[in-house]
Structure formats: structure tokens, C-alpha cells
């Protein structure tokens, strides 16, 4: 059974706009040191940071599509099993999560790289779309 220490949970709420996404980077990187008391190395923190940034970019671009909105980011660390869970919440448009396939780098395309990248960087991805309450769970085993 997963144990979450409530004192290790960090909740952020930002406007759904590209210029606010940079706030997430330093929060994700620092979270490893603060919540767990030791560094996980820059590689793991960078991968999680990039996955969260890509997911939030998709929320801004597709869920809100230029309309005002908010993104809630909840970072939590479970002890058994030891993993980081990043929950993203938005009230924008939901969508059906497509089958993720590797993009063909020989054929240029505009979309499709972000979700592929998120799946490569994280260990588990869950998406729960609901009218007015979409939730992403990005999970990284530590």
C-alpha cells in the first residue's frame, strides 16, 4: 500500500499560459531534495521536469486553446513503493488519449512529439478525462 507523508505534498496553481510554465522547473528540481532529503541526480529531476512541462504545454494548447484557465500541480512522494507522483488538474476540454506511437523522424510533423516524450520519460501515465475536471498522473519510480 502506498504511503504518502502529507507534509511532503506540494500543491501549485498557475494560470494556464505558456509564460507561467517556467515556474514549474525549479519547483520540480527542488522537490527531490526537499521532500526526500537527498538529491536524485540531475538526470531524474530533469526528465520529470521536462515531462511535466510537456504535459502542461498540452493543457495550455489543447485543453484551454487560448481561453483563460488554471492548472493545479500536485507533487507527492510515496515511500512504498518509492516514487514521485505528479498530478495535473485542469478544467479545459478533455480528449481521448491516442495510442502512442513513435514519431517518424523522416516525416516532419507538427504534433505528437510531446506525448511520446512524456511516455518515454515517466514510468507510468494515467489520464482521467471528465467534463470540467481532467486529471493527469505522471509517475516516476525512484
C-alpha positions in Angstrom: 0.0 0.0 0.0 1.3 3.4 -0.9 2.2 5.7 2.0 2.2 9.4 1.3 3.5 11.7 4.0 1.1 14.7 3.8 4.0 17.0 4.8 5.7 16.0 1.6 2.9 17.1 -0.7 3.3 20.4 -2.6 0.4 22.0 -4.4 0.8 24.7 -7.0 -1.8 26.5 -9.0 -0.8 28.6 -12.0 -2.6 30.4 -14.9 -2.8 28.2 -18.0 -0.4 30.3 -20.0 2.9 29.5 -21.5 4.8 32.2 -19.7 3.9 30.6 -16.3 5.2 27.2 -17.2 8.8 28.1 -16.3 7.8 28.3 -12.6 7.4 24.5 -12.6 11.1 23.8 -13.5 12.7 24.9 -10.3 9.8 23.5 -8.2 10.2 20.0 -9.6 14.0 20.1 -9.4 14.0 21.3 -5.8 11.2 18.9 -4.7 13.5 15.9 -4.9 15.9 17.5 -2.4 13.3 18.9 0.0 10.8 16.0 0.2 13.3 13.2 0.3 16.3 14.8 1.9 18.7 13.8 -0.8 19.5 14.5 -4.4 18.2 12.1 -7.0 20.7 13.4 -9.6 20.1 16.0 -12.2 19.0 13.4 -14.8 15.9 12.2 -13.0 14.9 15.7 -11.9 15.4 17.0 -15.5 13.4 14.1 -17.0 10.4 14.7 -14.7 10.7 18.5 -15.2 10.6 18.0 -19.0 7.6 15.6 -18.8 5.6 17.9 -16.6 6.4 20.9 -18.8 5.3 19.0 -21.9 2.1 17.9 -20.2 1.3 21.4 -19.1 2.1 22.8 -22.6 -0.5 20.4 -24.0 -3.0 21.5 -21.4 -2.5 25.2 -22.3 -2.6 24.5 -26.1 -5.3 21.8 -26.3 -7.4 21.8 -23.2 -7.8 25.6 -22.9 -6.9 26.5 -26.5 -6.2 30.2 -25.8 -9.0 30.5 -23.2 -8.2 31.6 -19.6 -7.9 28.8 -17.1 -5.8 27.3 -14.3 -3.6 24.3 -13.9 -3.2 22.6 -10.5 0.0 20.7 -10.0 0.3 18.4 -7.0 3.7 16.8 -6.3 3.8 13.9 -3.8 6.3 11.3 -2.8 5.3 7.8 -1.9 7.5 5.7 0.3 6.4 2.1 -0.5 6.9 1.9 -3.4 9.2 4.8 -3.6 8.0 7.1 -6.4 7.2 10.6 -7.3 3.6 11.3 -8.4 2.8 14.5 -10.3 -0.9 15.1 -10.6 -2.1 17.7 -13.1 -5.6 19.1 -13.0 -7.4 21.3 -15.4 -11.0 22.2 -16.3 -10.4 22.6 -20.0 -11.6 20.4 -22.9 -10.9 16.7 -22.5 -9.8 14.3 -25.2 -9.4 10.7 -25.9 -5.8 9.7 -25.2 -4.5 8.3 -28.5 -2.4 5.2 -28.9 1.1 6.4 -28.5 3.4 5.6 -31.4 6.9 6.5 -32.1 7.1 9.6 -34.4 8.7 9.1 -37.7 11.6 11.5 -37.8 11.9 11.0 -41.6 8.4 12.6 -42.0 8.2 16.0 -40.4 5.1 16.6 -38.3 3.9 19.4 -36.0 2.2 17.4 -33.2 2.7 14.1 -31.5 6.2 14.5 -30.0 5.1 15.8 -26.6 3.0 12.8 -25.5 5.6 10.4 -26.9 8.3 12.2 -24.9 6.2 12.1 -21.7 5.8 8.3 -22.1 9.5 7.9 -22.6 10.5 10.0 -19.6 8.0 8.7 -17.0 7.3 5.2 -15.7 3.6 5.4 -15.7 1.0 7.7 -17.2 -2.7 7.9 -16.3 -5.2 10.3 -17.8 -8.7 10.6 -16.4 -10.9 13.0 -18.5 -14.1 14.3 -17.1 -16.2 17.2 -18.0 -14.6 20.2 -16.2 -12.1 18.1 -14.3 -9.3 16.4 -16.3 -6.5 14.7 -14.3 -3.1 13.5 -15.4 -0.9 11.3 -13.2 2.7 11.3 -14.2 4.6 8.7 -12.1 8.4 8.2 -11.8 9.8 5.3 -9.8 12.8 6.3 -7.7 
